[in-house]
């Protein structure tokens, strides 16, 4: 490696550490014009795209790097980050496990692996990874952040606003993970847990319109007036079909012995269907206005 190339790489690394991507782009443009095939510079360019949230461009450049230097740990670390950003948990886990095998005392990798487990809602394994990483570095920010995030997910509502605010100030990249956790809890039927996470996020970042919208939608989902729809929300289309079939069988059976009761039951089933179609969107709009 020539002196000028080594100096350029060092200067760009310093800019990337301070997240000065615009300056790094300018410096990279000159360096790549002189050394267009150097994989280290291409890797730095990929990091610039990643930091600017141009993930497809970052991945395209990274593939060039991995073709030249498939065993590069910094390149595979970026591959992990890109896979995690796309929520490709299986691929991300494979990469981070391999990195840990090569560097079993790298506390930072334990913290990053813990984030994969948090997104998969395997909180016990995430905590175990944090503990293992903190054995090697008691002050590792990734492990401490992941452990704090587990606390935020599990603690009672309102008890963690300050902790969450601190986490997002020093580790803003965890915001996406928290949103995904809230969505996962909702999809699993834990509507109150999802709402708690969303409300804590709004308290930490009250000016974020996306978080306000998420919290409003989850608030509507947990409203008491939607309790009669629990079977449909719990089992989806399967529950809806089963409920309709049972209702039709009950109406048909009852009609033979008590036509009036069968008519009342049929009217109730029809009203329930209308209620399930009409009321949730009205409630959602009302919650947004409030």
NORHU-V989824 format. One record per helix or strand of 3 or more residues. SS is the DSSP state (a for helix, b for strand). FROM is the first residue (numbers start at 1). TO is the last residue. Records with the same first field share a line. If there is no record, write none. Layout:
SS->FROM-TO ; FROM-TO
This chain:
a->3-17 ; 21-34 ; 39-51 ; 55-68 ; 73-85 ; 89-102 ; 107-119 ; 123-136 ; 141-154 ; 161-170 ; 174-187 ; 191-204 ; 209-221 ; 224-257 ; 259-289
